[in-house]
């Protein structure tokens, strides 16, 4: 419980700081990110429980990674993160999950995710800002990558990449659990106004 409250305070601080740096009012950030002003006010007061889709929309609008909104200050030159030390940001109805392991620093950060999808389980994603590219590498099992309505089978040992500014989804396929590593390559600089 204390860890959750601390994480929410960090998130609140980071969203408020990023919004202020971008020169956006709560109304304008809400309009651009398609998040209600009430939800933003609560978030900046460290209240509520924002869902994963809300975090993605806020991060895209502010030109940041999801983990940049959630992480405290950097703690050194090398970070080693174990999967069980990171809470899932998405949990599927059949037990699948997505964990944001870390985000690299620098002008064009990269998010590194671990996903587990059960057969038939699907996560639909909203389009990201222009310039975002995603890569999925299946380590075991099979998945179907859906980009702009077209389906692409990706099996263990295969990697696919695509522009993330189109509607897309990840679906577990086959008879066994699918494990994959996803990277999200963010464009340099803040997001432009939409």
Buried (B, 14 or more C-beta within 10 A) or exposed (E): EEEEEEBBEBBBBBBBEBBEEBEBEBEBBBBBBEBEBEBBEBBBEBEBEBEBBBBBBBBBBBBBBBBBBBBEEEEEEEEEEEEEEBEBBBEBEEEBBBBBBBBBEEEEBBBBBBBBBBBEBBBEBEBBBEBBBBBBBBEEBBBBBBBEEEEEBBEBEBEBEBBBBBEBBBBBBBEEBBBBBBBBBBBEEEBEEE
